Each structure stands twice: as structure tokens, then as C-alpha cells.
Amino acid sequence: MKVCCGVQVRPLLEVTENEEKLSQKEQELRQVTDRYEKLRVDHDELERQHAVIAEEKLVLTEQLRAEAEMSAEAEEVQHLFDVKLRGGSLNRASDL
């Protein structure tokens, strides 16, 4: 340790080095914090999009079920018409 003008030089160098390291770590922390915030915003947006898509899927699934049911009913009616046109008898009271 050197003494210059009554001031110890080595401890001042160490303080300066520590201040530089602290400044670097603060900068790294700001960068990590910024990156985290961006990722959090992206994550929130993806969750929102997922919820919208899941709701759309439910609507489409219900539409598909309804269309499949209508198609089955239409096929049954078509079959009954075909039987009636061929002169067949219809056995059920609900047939046409």
C-alpha cells in the first residue's frame, strides 16, 4: 500500500474497481429486468391469444356437432322419402 500526499492509494483503487463492478452489475440487472418485462408482456399476450382460440374452438365444435346432427336428420328424412317413393310402407308414426 502506497501513501501519496497522506492518502492510501491501494484502497482508493479498490474502491474505484468496486464501483466499476457495481456499475456493471447494475447495468446487467437493468438489462435482465428489461428482458424479463418483455417476456412477461409476450407471455400475457400469448395467454390472451390462447384464451381467444380456445373459445373459438368451443364455438366451432358446437357448430360441427349441430351440423352433424342436422346431416343425420336429413339423411333419415331422405331415406324415408326414398322408401315412400318406392311404395314401401312406413312403420313409425313419426315417419313423415
N, C-alpha and C positions, 0 to 999 in steps of 0.2 A: 504494500500500500504506500503510495507516494503522498507526500504532503506538499502542496503548492499554495503559496500565499495563505497558509493556515487552513486550507480546505483539503480534505482527503479525496483524492482523485478516483480511486477504485470504487468506493461506494457510489459516487456520482455516475460512473459508467454503468454500474449495475442497475441503478435506478432508471437511467435512460434506456437501457436494454429492456428492463421490465416494462417500462411504459410503452415501448415499441411493440413488445409481445402482447401486452394488454390491448393495445390499439388494433393489432392484427386479429386477436380473438374476438374483439367487439365487432369488427368488420365481418368476420366469419359468421358470427351469431346473427348479424343483420341479414346476411345472405341466406342462411338456413331458415330464418324466420320468414323472409320473403318467399322462399321456395315452399315452405310449409303452407303459408297462406294461399298461394296459388293452387297448390294441390288440394287444399280444403275446399276452395271455391269450385275447382273442377269436379271434385267428388260430390259436392252438393248438387251440381248441375247434372251429373250422371245419375244420381239418385232420383232427381226430379224427372228426368227423361225415362228412367226405368218405370216409375210410377205411371207415367202417361202411357207408355207402351203396354204395361200390364192391364190398364183399364181398357185400352183399345182391343187387346186380346180377348178380354172378357166379353166385350160387345160383339166382336166378330164370332166368338164361339157360340154365343146365344143366337146370332143371326144364322149361323150354319145349322144349329140344331133345329131352328124353326123352319128353315128351308128344307132340311132333310125330312122333317115331319110332313110338310106340305107336299113334297115329292112322293112320299109313301102314300099319302091320301089320294093324290092324283093318279098314281098307278093303280090303286084299288078301284077308284071310280072308272078308270079306263077299262080295267078288267071286267067290271060289272056291265059296262056298255057293250063290250065285245061279246059277253055271254048272252046278253039280251038280244043283240043283233043276230046272233046265230040261232036264235029261237030257243035258247036254253031257259030253264026256269031259275028264278032266283029264290033261294030258300030262306033268306033272312028278311024280316020285316023292315029292317033298315036299308035293305038294298034298294037303291033308287027310290 
